[in-house]
Amino acid sequence: MSDLKNMGMIVETDVLVIGGGVAGLWSSIKAREFVNRVTIVDKGPKDWGGQASLSGGGMVGVIPEDSVQKSLEDFVYYYDGLCDQELMEMILANSYKRMQDLERLGYEFICDEQGRLKGVPQRALDHVKCYIGQPFGKGGKSMVGVLVKEADRLGVQRLGRIVVTDILKHQDSVCGAVGFNSRNGQFYIFKARAVILAVGNVGWKISYGHNTCAGDSVDIGLRAGAEISNCEFARLWLVPRYFSWEGQTYLLPLGARLVNAKGESFMDKYSPVFGGNTDPIFIARALCIETLKGNAPFYMDCSGMSAESVEMMTPKGRDWMEINYLKLRDMGMDLFRDKTEWMIHLRWTVMGIHADLEGRTRVPGLFVCGRARSTDPTPYSGGLSLCLCAVTGNRTGEAAGKFADSQKQLPIDSAGVKSLKDRLSAHLSREGITPVEVLREVREAVFPYYVCALKTKRNLQKALAKIQEIRAELIPRMAARDPHYLMKLIEVGGIALFTELFLRASLMRTESRAGHFREDYPDRDNENWLSWVIVGQREHEIAFRTEQLPIARYKIKPTRYYTDNFRFPRVEHLLP
């Protein structure tokens, strides 16, 4: 212990939660029922609440008059059969309970004049609805607020500006973690009997709204011995060209149209059944094809929306969404009156840590919840993230709390901690290239539409060779001038790692399914690919394997596939 004290600040806790967003807050609140000491650490400000603070606060839910079974059938169909049915059923079955919990804590959902919850149908699915928090544009921040208040009431310790870099293990089991303060460089050693990873999505830091999504779960999890799945699936989104806005999930079902430069509702050509009322991943694919045909740019036309829908969807609350909406208006663009230009945005991958229903990984004492775990193959129902963060956070918090309550604190190897601290310090004591220079190289390799959207073996291999060169030659040369940039350096290392996993898994899956499109393998292959691609680390090597879905055990046998509603022409001959 004396050696550890000389190395940094020691924090002793029963359950350590890495990530202070909605999933982390839910898990900490639940874990507190079973142990006395629960600590949340977040690399952002301690009260900010992660990505949820920048969301509209909408949440998928199955209310009492609806059917969990029917909703599950919709998701199996929506995911082209590649659905963890037991996990999804657990999420849907508990969604309304979590909505009720939120209401008891003071959160409000939009209701109609009779006081009934007002759901917005999602992605032309018959039984999936998103219930919007109010006021729209500030609902996510309000949700974070009530959860923070409850965590504080329960005595959860919350620490901000701390970047966790490594999980500590005694033999094969978790015993804590280490990290540093991104402001003053203070080194932290966390002693814990259970650790929950709840750090959010795995992304390329693509905008101010997603600048913290940097692959922390993959980087930390792989080195700790966990496995990763869904690496080949990345989320393409649609956003206004000038200011980001949370809206397409609701605009298109409520009467808005997405049109090309000719004024055509072009999605009618690719899906006469759905038109534009579908998942952004399919619209993004159509945008790429339309661009190749010379039909760009693209516009959102909200003139077909009712006055009631416009009022409901107008951002309120003087938060980021309203600020952006007003900025657009000040520039002469009224989102609801005028056609505004929209474009494709590569947001993040949906890869995450492989875990059971309780969030247990294959590493004893290491748990995962929310978007840090693997949940879906890209097609996204608006509000699903806040739903799955609430349900898996609650479920995992209980499992981790019970585990910690049954365990003794394992010893921490001071020599191992010193080695980890020295590795961090080395980046601060040398000259080198900046993290942003390396991040720019990574983005240039993976962002082209013919790599991330319309995939082919040739272009994936070219991008992979570039990323492997970056990881071999540029990543080791990065340096940081202070603790803030040390955080950026660590993030970029994780981004380069998961980008390689994305490209390798995309090459491995030789079919098209859900959000994964291979122009050279345009058809589904149920015989060989109704399987997960699982990634693990053996010594210093990354190993890939496949794991078939247990269809014989599942309630629903896939017979319907969402992608059968689309007819995309072959465009491989038009690609670079």
N, C-alpha and C positions, 0 to 999 in steps of 0.2 A: 504493500500500500504506500509506503514512503516513497518508492520510486515513482509511482503514478502521481502522487501529489506534486512532485517536482516537475512533472511534464505539463500539467495543465489543470483546468478546473474539473473537478469530479462531481458528477451529478448521479445520485443513487435513486433508483425508482424501481417499481415493480413491472410496469408496462411502459415501454418507450414507443411513442407514435411518431413516425417520421412523416411530416406533412400535416399542415394545419388547415386544410380545406374541409369541405363538407364530409368527405369520407373519414378523415382523421378526427374531426369533431364528433361525429356519430360514434366511432369506435372508442374514443376516450370516455365519452359519457357512459357507454355501456360497460366498459371495462371497470369503471369506478365502482360498479355494484359488487365486484368480487375482490378487489384489492384496494388498499389505502392510497397507494402512490401511483399516479398516472401522469406522465409527462409528454407534452407535445412539443416537438421542435420543427421549425419551418425556416426555410432560407429567406423568406420574405418577412415583412412586418408581422408581428405575432397576431394582430387582429384582422389581417386582410382577408383571410378566408379562401385563398387560392382562386382557381378559375370560376368558382361559383359566384364570386362577387361581381364578375363581369357577365353573368348570364341573365336571362330574362326571368329566371325563377320558375320556369315551367317544369312539370314533373309528370311522367307517365304514371298512371295508376289504374288499377282494376277496382272500381267502386262496387259496393254490394250488389247492385242490380245487374252487373256485368259478370262475365264468365272467365275465370282464370284459364280453363281448358281452351276456350275459343281464342283467347289472346295468345296462348302458347302456340296454338296451331298457326296463327298469323305469323309469329316470329319464326317458326320452323320454315314456313313458306318464304318469308322475307329473306331469310339467310340462306336460301337454296339448300336447305337440309343440314348445313354445317352449323348446327346449333347445339350447345350444351343444354339439353332439355331439362335436366335436373336443376342446374343452376338457374336457368331462366324461369322455370316454374316457381322456384323458391323466391326469386326477385318479385315476380308478378303477384304471388300469393300474399306477400308481406307488404306490398306497396301501399295499400290503403291504411294499414296500421301505422306506417311511418308518416303518412299524410295527417292522420289523426294526432299523432305525437306532435307534429309541427304546429298544428292548430292549437293544441293545449299549451304549447310554449309561446303562442302569440302570433304565429305566422298566419297570413290570410291568403286564401285562393279566391280568384274571381268567381262570383256566383251570378246566376240569373235573377230575375225579379222575384222568383219564388224561393230563392235561397238555395237552389240546387247548384252543385259544382258544375262549372261550365267547361266542358272538354272540347278540344279542337281535334278532329280526326286526323290521323297521321298516315302519310304515304299511300293513300288509297287502300289502307288495310281496314277490314270491316270492324275490328274489335279493339283497336289500339287508339287511345286518346291521350292527349297531353293537357294537363290542368295547369293553368297559368297563375303564377303568383302576382300579387298586386302591391303597388302599382306596376304595370308593365314597364320594363326598363330599369327597375330597381328591385324586382322581386328577389333576385339572387343575393343581393347585398342584405336584404331584410332577412332572408333565410339564415345567412351566416350570422347575423346579429343575434337572433334568438338562440342559436346553437352555442355561440360564444358565451352568452349570458348564462346558459344552463351549465356549461363546462366550468365556468367560474364559480357558480353556486355550489357545485360539487367539489370544488377544491382541486381541479385539474391544473397542474403547473403548465404554463405555456411560455415557450421561449422563442423569440424571433431572431432573424438575421444569422442563424446558425446553419452552416452547410454540413450535412452529414456525408462523409466520404466512404466509410467502410463499416461493415458489420463485424463485431468481434465474436470469436467462437472459442470455446474450450472443447478440444477434440472435435466432435461433429455438431455440437449444440451451441446455440446463441447464448452469449453472456453480456452483450452490450454493443456499443458503437462508439465511433470517434468522429469528430468534426471540428470546425473552427468558426469563429465569428467573422463574417465578411466585412465588418466595419473596422474592428480593432485587431484582428488576427488571433485573439485568444483561442487556445487549443482546448477542446472539451473531450472528456472521457465519460461516457455514460455507462453505468452499471445497471443492467436490467435482466429480469428473468424471462421476459418475452419482448419481442420487437415486432411492431406492425409497420409495414411499408404502405403509405397512403399518399404517395407523392404526385399522383395525377398522370396526365397523358405523356406520350413519348413523341416529342416534336422538334421541329427545326427552328424554334424561336422566330416565328414568321411575322409577328406584329406585336404591338404594344399589348394587345389582348392575350397573347399567348407566349410572351417572352420568357416565361419560366418553365415551359414544357420542354425539357431538355434531356429526357431519357435517363433520369436518375434511377428509376426502378430497375431498368435493364442493366445499367452499369454496376450498381450496388448489388443487385440480386444475383447476377451471373457469378461475380467474384465470391459471393457468399455461398454458392453451391446450388442456388435455385435454378429452375428451368424456365424458359420463355416460350410462348406460343403466339400464333397469329402474326408472325413477323412480316408476312407477305402482303398484308392488308394495310393500305394507307387511305386516310380520309381526304377526299377532295371536296371543297366547299365552294359556295358562291357568295361573293361579297360585293358591295358597291365599290367602284373603282377608287373613289376618293376617301371615303371614311368607312371603317368597318361598322356593321350594324347587325344586331341579332333579330332576323326577321323572316327569312325565306320559309322557315318551318311553319309559319302561320300565314304569311302572305299568299302563297300559292293555293292552299286549301280554301282560303277565304275569297278567292276570285281574282287574284293578280295573275298576270300573264308574263312569261319570259319570251321575248321576241328577238329575232336577229336583225341585221341591218336593213333587210327588206320589209321588216314589220311582220314577219311570219311567226306564228307560234310553232316554231320548228320541232318541238318535242312531239307534236302530233304525227310527224313523219316516222319517228323512231318508236313511238308507243301510242298507237291510236286508242288504246284502252285507258292509259293514265294521262297522256299529254304531259304537262309540266308538273302535275301533282304527284311527284315521286321523289325518290331519294336524290340528293345532290350528286352522288357518285355517278349516277346514270346520266344526269343532265350534263355533268362535266365531260363525260365521254362524248356526248352529242356536240357540245361546244367545240371540242377538239376537231371533230369531223367537219362541223360547219366552218371552222376556221380554215381547214385544208381546202374547202370548197370556195373560199373567198367570201363567206357570208358574215364575217365579224364586222363591227363589234355587236354587243348584246345589251338589251335593255330590260328593266323591270317596269311593267306597265300596270299600275294599280287602279286604273280608272274604272275597272269592273267591280271593285269592292264596294260593299254597302257603307252607308254613313256610320252605321253602328259598328261595323268591323274596323273602319278607319279610326273611330274614336277609341275602341279597345286597344288597337295596335299603336296608337301614337304614344311614344315614350314620355314618361312623366317622372318627376322626382329629382330633377337637376343632377342626374348621375351621367355616366359616360355615354349611355345610349341617347339620352335627350340632348346632351351636348353635341354629339356627332350629328344628330338629326337637325339641330338648329344651325350647325356649321354648313351642312348641305343647303339648307334654306337660305342662309346668308349669301351663299355662292350662287344663288338663283336657281337652285334645284330643290323642288318640293317633292319628297319621296312619294307622296300619295297623289299629287296633281300631275307631275311630269314623268316622262319616261327617263329613268336614271340608268347610267351605264353600270353594268355589273361584269365581274370577271371570275375566273377560276382561282382558287387559293388552295395550295397544298398545305393542309393544317398539320396533321400529325399521323403517325401510324397508330393502329389499335393493338400493337403487340403489348403483352403484359406477362406477368409472372404466372406460371401454371400452378393452380392450387385447387383444393377440394372445396366443398360447399361452405365450410367454416373458415376458409381462407388459410388453411394450413399448407405450407410448402413442404418440400421433401427435406428441409433443414429443420430439425427440432427447435422449436422456440421462435421461428421466423414465420410471420403471418403477413397476409397481403389483402387489401380491400380496395374498393372503388376502381378507378381507372388504372391503377397500378397493376391490377390483375387482368388476366385475359378473359374477355367476356363475349366478343362478337366479331364477325368477319366484315366489318366496315359499314354496311347499310345501317343508317341511323334514324331512329324514330325520335323526333324532337322531345326533349324532356327525359330521355332514358338515362342520361348520365346522372342527373340528380336523384333519380329513382334508385339506380343500382348502387350509387354511393351511400344513400341512406340505408338500404337494406343490407348490403354486404358489410358496410361499416358497423351497423348494429350487430350483425351475426358474428363478425370476426372479433369485435370488441369483447363479446361474451366468451368466445373460445379462447382468446388470448388471456383474458382476465382469469378464467378458470385454470388455464395452464400455469400462469404465473403463481397463482395461489397454491398450487400443488408442488412447486419446485423450490429448491434452495438456490441462492445466488451462486453461480459457478465462478471459479477464480479467473482473473484476467492476466494474461501474459504480458508483463511490463516490457519485455524485450520486443515483443511483436508490436506493441503500441508505439514504442520509440522508433521502430523502423517505419511505421506509417507516418509519424510526425516528421521524421527526417525527409521522407519522400516529398511531403508537401513543402517543406522549407526549401528544398532544392530548387523548386520552380521560382522562388522569390529571390534567389541569390545569383542569378545569371542573366545574361543578355539572350534575347531570342525573338522569335516572331510573335505577334500578338494573336490572341484567340480569334478575334474577328476576321483576321486575314484567312485563317484556316477554315472558319465557318463559311466564309464566302466561297471558298474552293469546293467545300462539300455541297453547298446549295447548287452551285453551277453544274455539278455532276449529276444531281438527282432531280432537280426541278423541271427540266425539259419535259413537255407533255409526252414525248415518245419514250421516256424512261418511267415516269410515275403513273401515267394514265393509260396509254396505248403501248403496252409492253411487248417487246420482241427479244429473242435470245441475243441477237447481235447488239442491240442498244443496251440491254441489261449488262452484258459482259463488258462493254466499253466503259460503262459507268462504274462497274465493280472494280475494274482494273485501276481506274482513277482513284476510287476510295481507298483501295489497298495501298496505293502509292502514297496517298495523304497520310494514312495511318502509320506507314513505315518511315516516311521521310519528314513530314511536317509536324505531326503530333509530338514526337520526341523533342522537337526544337522550340516548342512553345515556352514562353516565360510570362511572368506576371509581375507588374511593378508594385502591387499592393494587394491586400486580402480580397478586395472587391474583384480585381481581375483574376485572382487565383480561383474564385468561384466560377468566373467565365471560362477559364482554362479547363477546369474539371468538367463543366457542362459540354464544352466542345469535344473533349475526349469521348464523353458518353454519346454524343450525337454522331460522331464518326463511326463508333462501334455499332450503334443500332442501324445506321444507314447501310453498313455492310451486311448486317443480318437481313434487312429488308430486301436488298438486291439478291442475296444468295437464296433466300426462301422464295422470292419471285421466280427465279430461274428454276427452282426445284419443282414448283407446282405447275406442271405442264397441262393446264386446262384453264378455262375461264369459269369463275363462280363468284357469286356475291360481288364484293368490291374489287376483285382481282381480275383484270382483263389482259389476256395474252392474245395479241393480234395473230400470232403464229399458232396458237392453240385455242380457237374461238369457242369450242364446245365444252360442255360439262362432261366429266368422266367419273361417274359414280363408282364404277368398278375399282378404280385405282385411287381416287382422290376424295372419297367421303371420309377424310382423315385430317387430323391436325398435323402441322409441321412443328416439331418440338426441338428447341435448341438448348444445349447445355454446354458447360465448360469442363473439360477434362485436362487437368494440369494447366497448360497454357494454350491448349487447342480448343477451338469451338467445334462441337459435334452436332450434327443434325440427324434427326430420326423422324419417323412418322408414327402416328398412333391412331388406329381406326376408331371411329365413333362406335359406341356400344349400341348400335341400332336395335339389336335383338332385345336389349333391356329397356329401351326407350318406349314411352307410351305411343308416340306418333311416328309412323313410318313415312318418310318423305315420299310424296307422290306429286306434289305441286311445287313449282319453282318460280319465284318472282321474276327471274331474268327471262322466262319464256314470254313475257309480255313485251319484249323489246326486239326490234329488228335493226341491228346496226350493220351497215355495209362493210365489206372488207376494205381496209385502206392501207394495208401494209406496203403496197407499191408506192404510196404517196409519202411515206415516212423517210426521214433522213437516213 
